[in-house]
Amino acid sequence: MILWCSIAFGMGIMALLWGAPIFFTLVAFGMGSFGIMICITIAKQQGASYPLPRRTRRDYVTYTGDSMSHDYSSSSDRKSYEAPSTCPSCGVSISTDEVDWVAPLKAVCPYCETIMDAVERSW
């Protein structure tokens, strides 16, 4: 479009210098102005598109497991789960207090945001 505008305005200037009728000059300048309007419209449309937001830990829904019910009449059926002590993705040592739970048995690493499976806790 910049090439279009340059040629159109150049034709208008040359028409003025060579003494062509004013109609030809106006047409050339009109074509150049049309090209500038197209360039401005395209620039506004490209500036309006925003990148997608990156998900953060606050975007996850936290499940505590309180709503789940189970009859724990016998102690042998009781199982407890906790977050793994190290992240399987980045290998960083993590504490159970640092992780965000996103599902009953799924936690998010606070460093690399990898979703990890909970491990059964030994009694």
Stockholm file with secondary structure:
# STOCKHOLM 1.0

chainA/1-123         MILWCSIAFGMGIMALLWGAPIFFTLVAFGMGSFGIMICITIAKQQGASYPLPRRTRRDYVTYTGDSMSHDYSSSSDRKSYEAPSTCPSCGVSISTDEVDWVAPLKAVCPYCETIMDAVERSW
#=GR chainA/1-123 SS CHHHHHHHHHHHHHHHHHTCCHHHHHHHHHHHHHHHHHHHHHHHHHHHCCCCCCCCGGGSCCCCSTTCCCCCCSGGGCCCEECCSBCTTTCCBCCTTTCEEEETTEEECTTTCCEEECEECCC
#=GC SS_cons         CHHHHHHHHHHHHHHHHHTCCHHHHHHHHHHHHHHHHHHHHHHHHHHHCCCCCCCCGGGSCCCCSTTCCCCCCSGGGCCCEECCSBCTTTCCBCCTTTCEEEETTEEECTTTCCEEECEECCC
//
